[in-house]
Amino acid sequence: MVAQAIFYLLAALTVGSSAIVAFSRNIVHSTFALLGAFMGVVGIYVLLAADFVAMVQLLVYVGGILVLTIFAVMLTQGIADVRISNRAVGRAPALIISALAGVLMIFAVYKTPWHQGARVIVNPTTYGIGNAFLDTYALPFELASIDVRLRCACHRAAVAVGARERLADERGVGGPQGYDVVRCRKQAANR
């Protein structure tokens, strides 16, 4: 009974926060409401005893993507003053289709013969996943990590080259470490 109440609370948090994300006209409010949506999903994963997926959701989405989005929104000048104007095109057909989909889902929930199985003792999944990564799937796991490292190195190199070219363009001569982008472009244009 308590688990069911917690589930409904988490579902309300997720749906409510998602509605704020979708319908808010202030992008800062939408970004912060995204935190509630992601945390509600984390709570639902915990209730489903999917502890590994819950922690991945917490680390990747809340800890990475959401923090990056918040920084991008907060560091952009004048973004809090921007008002998003969603046009009111097609509200009547959207309302009709949404109502039909809702009725169909409610019908499916009430007409489906739900069978409850015996209670299962839930064991943590992280131990088995960790052992599989270090035993059975060690080679694919290492190859994936090498791929991630190579992509990070490529991104860092692209940022460094872009910064060097920008600095060279600003100075009109060469960038740091003697790399003269302007002269190379002129030589390429003369050929």
N, C-alpha and C positions, 0 to 999 in steps of 0.2 A: 504494500500500500504506500509506503514512504517512497519507494523507488518510482512508483507510478506518478506520485505528486512531483518528485524531482524532475522526472522526464517531461511532464507538462510545463513545468516552470522553465526548463531549458529550451523546450520547443517554442514557448512564448517569447523567450529572450531572443532566440535565433530569428524567428519570423518577424518580430517587432523591429529588431535592429536591421534586418534586411529591408523591411518596408521603409525605414528611415533612410537607408542608403539609396534606395530607388527613388523615393519621392521628395527628398529634401532638396531645396533650391540652393542651399549653401554647401559648397564642396567640403569645407572644413567639418561641418556637422556630419556629412556623409562618410568622411574618412574615419572619424572617431566612432561612428555607429558601426562601422565595419569590424571594429574590435569586439563589440558585443556579439555580432553574428559569428565571428570566428571562435570566440570563447564558448558560445552555445554549442557549436559543433564539437568542440573539444570535450565538453561535458557529456554530450550524447555518446561519443566514442568511449568515454570512460564507463558510462552505464552499460554499453555493449560489451565490456571487458576486452576492448581492443586497445590495450594500453600502448602498444607500439605506435599504432596509427594516431592515437591521441597525442602522443609526444611529438611525432613528426609534424602533425598539424600545428601544435603549439610552437615548435621551433622554426619551422619553415614559414608558415603563413603569418602567425602573430609576431614571432621574433624577427623574421626577415622581411617579408613582403610588406606587411602592414607598417612596420617601423620605417622602411624605405619610402613608402607612400606618404606617411605623415611628414617625414622630413622634406620630401619634394613639395608637398602642399604648403607646409609652414615656411619654407625658405623661398618660395616664389613670391615676389613682391606683388602686393595688391590682390592676391588670390582670394582673400576673405571677402573682398568687396564684390566679387563676381557673382552675379545671379544667373542661374541656369534657367533658361526659358524653354520649357518643353511645350511644343505646340499641342493643341488639343484636337489633333486630327484623328478621327476614327475611334472616338471614345465609345459610341453606342455599339459598334460591332465588337469592340474589345470586351465590353461589359457583357454582351450576350454570349460570346464564346467562353469567357471566364465562368459565367454562371452555368453554362452547359457542362463545362469540364468539372466544375465543383459538384454538380448534381450526379454526374457519372461516377466520380470518385466516391461520393457518399453511398451511392447505390452499390458499388463494388464492395465497399467495406461491410455493409449490412447483409449482403447476399452471399458473401463468401463463407463457406463452412470452415471456421478457424479451429484448428486442432492444437491443443496444448500438450506438449511433450512433458516428460518427467524432468524435474529440476536437475540441472547439470552443474557439477562443481567446476567452477571456472578457474583455470590456472593461468598465470601470467604468460604472455606470448613472447616477451622480449628474450627470455632465456633460449627458447627454441630458435628464434630468428637469429640471435647472436651466434649460436653454435652452427647454424646452417651457413652463415656468412664466413665463418672461420674454418669450416670443414668441407661441406658438399659444394658450396657455391663460392669458394675462396677465389678461384681464378676469374670468374665474371665480376666479382666484387672488386678485385684489384684492377681489372681492365677498366671498369667504370670509373674508379678513382683516378686512374691515369688520364682518362679522357677529360675528367673534370679539371684536373691540374693543367692539362694542355690548354683547355679553353680559358682558364683563368690567366695563364701566361699570355695567351693571344690577346685577351682583353686588355691586360696591363700594357702590352707592347703597343696596341692601337691607341690607348690613351696617351702613352709617352710620345709616340710619333705625332699625334694630333696636337699635343701641347707644344712640342718642339716647332712644328710648322706654324702654329698660331703665334708663338713668340717671335719666330723669324719674320713673319708677315708684319707684326707690330713694329719691330725694330727696323725693318727694311734691309737688313743685312743677313746675318746668319744666326741660327739658334745656338743654344748652348752646345758645347763640345765641338764647335767648329763646323757644324753642319749648315751649309748655306743653301737654303731652299730656293730663295729668290734667284740666285745665280744659276742653279740647276734648271729652273723653269725657263730662264732666258736662253740658256744654251740649248735646251730642248726645242724652244720655239724657233731658234735660228737654223736648226738642221733641216 
